[in-house]
Structures are given as structure tokens and as C-alpha cells.
Amino acid sequence: MDLGEYFRFFLALGFVLLLIAGLAALVRRSGFGERLAATPSSSGRRRLSLVEVRPLDAKHKLVLLRRDDREHLVLLGATSDLLIESDIPAAPEPAAEAGHPAPTPEQPGPERPAAADNLMTRLAGKLRRPAW
């Protein structure tokens, strides 16, 4: 094989890779790939949603996911993920609360358990614990 055949081979390889990349960009831009990945259930309602994301530091973030009527708190890290709390009853959506006024300082809302304080101390303890 001479140098010209090698040149044609690499030129053809580059052309094929360019075609693949162009087709992938076209599929992404058209949204066809998202429709395949996120298929809603038979009722047309999506069962999984991202409620909130809070960064803790450069490598960790807390993510609150909603599945059906339950929420799950997950700690995402650079090398590992940790389920902090699971099966939390989901708060009602804002559209469902439209008919009810927000609680005022004179009229407090229902008592919430001190789970947030316990959760943060558990989370802080797990972050401080050395990974063996």
C-alpha cells in the first residue's frame, strides 16, 4: 500500500464520522431522541419529575425527585450517589393550592415534624464520615 491509499482511507473514515455526527446532531435538534427516551404512561401524564436541585459544594448536590405521589432525596457526588431519604409524601402542586390561602403568621399552618433538622444532621454526619 502506498501513501495515496492511506490518505484515501483516512479521508473516507473522516467523511463517515462526519456523517454520523451530523445525523446525531439532526436527531437531537429535531427532538426525536427525547421522545424515545421519555415516553409518558398510558394516561399521558409523566410519572417522574425533578422538583429541586441544591448544590452543596463543587462536587455534591442534593436532588429532590418526584415519582407519582412520592418524593425521594438523593445526594449526587462526583464518584458516588447516596439515597438520603425515600418515600416522602409529595407536597400538593401549586395548582391544587390555588383555592386555599397561604397561612399567615397569626394563623400558622399544620405542624411540620423536625425532619429537616434530623435530615441535615444525618447528611452532615455522612459527609464527615471517612470513606474506607
N, C-alpha and C positions, 0 to 999 in steps of 0.2 A: 504494500500500500504506500502510495506516495502522499505528499503533503496536501495535495488538492483533494484527495478523497477524505482525509481527516477534516479538512476545512468544510467540505460539503456536509459531512456527518454532524459536526457541531452546529453548523448553520441550520440544518433540519431539526436537530434537537431543540435549539433555541426557539425556532418557529413553533414547534409543537407545545413547548412550555408556555410560550406567549399566548397561544390559542386557549390553552387550559385556564390560564389566569384571567383572560378576557371573558371567557364563558362564566367563570365563577363570579367575577365582578358583576356581570349582567344578571345572573340569577339573584345575587344579593340585592342589587339595586331594584329589581322588579318585585322583591318581597316574596318570591316563590319559596325560598328556603325557610323563611319564618313560618309560613303557612303549613309547611310539612312538619316542622318541629313542634309547634304549639297548636295542636288540634283541640278545640273545645269539646266538651262532653256532648251527649246527645241533646241535652236541654239548651245548648248554645251558650251556657254560662261557663266561664273559666273557673276552675276549681282552685288554682294556685295563683297567689299574687304576692308581690313584695310590698310589705307595709312600710317599713322604715329601715334605714341604714345609718348607723352612727360610727364614725371612725374613732378608735381608741388611741392608736398611735400610728406610726408609719407602716406597721406590718399587721395590725389587727383591727377588725371592725366587727361590731355587733349587727346582726341582721335579724329582723323580725319578719317571718314568713307567715302567710295565712293560707291554710288549706281547709276548704269547706267552711266550717264554723269554729275552727281551732287555729290557734297561733303557736308558732314554735320559735324560740330564741336560740340563735346559733352564733357562735364566735368563730369567725373566719380568720385564719392566720396564713402566713406565707408558706408554712410547711405542714400545718395540720388544721383540722376543723374540730370544733367541740360543740356538742349539743348542750346548752346551758339549762334550758327549761323546755318541756314539751307539754302538749295537750293543754294549753292555756285557753280558756274560753275567749272567743273573739269579742271585741267591743263592737257595739252596733255601728253600722256605717253612718256617715253624716246625713245621708238622705233619709234614713229611718228616724233620726233625731230631730228632723225639721219641725215636727209638731210639738216638741217638748222644749220649754225654755231651759237655758243653762242655769245651773244652781248659782245663787247669789251668795255673798258672804254671810248674810243674815240667815239664809236657808241652805245649809250645807247639803251636798249630795249624799248618796249612800256611802257608808264607811268602806274604805278600801283596806284590805289587810296590809300589813307592813312587809309584804313580799318583796317590794322593790329594795328595801334596806337589806333584807336577807339575801336577795339575789346579788346585789353589788358586793356584799362581804364574801359570798361564796365565789364570785367571779374574781375578786381581788386575791383571795386565797389560792385559787387555781393558777392565777398568773404568777404569783410569787413562788409557787412550788417548783423546785428544780426538776427538770426533765431528765430522768435517768436513763 
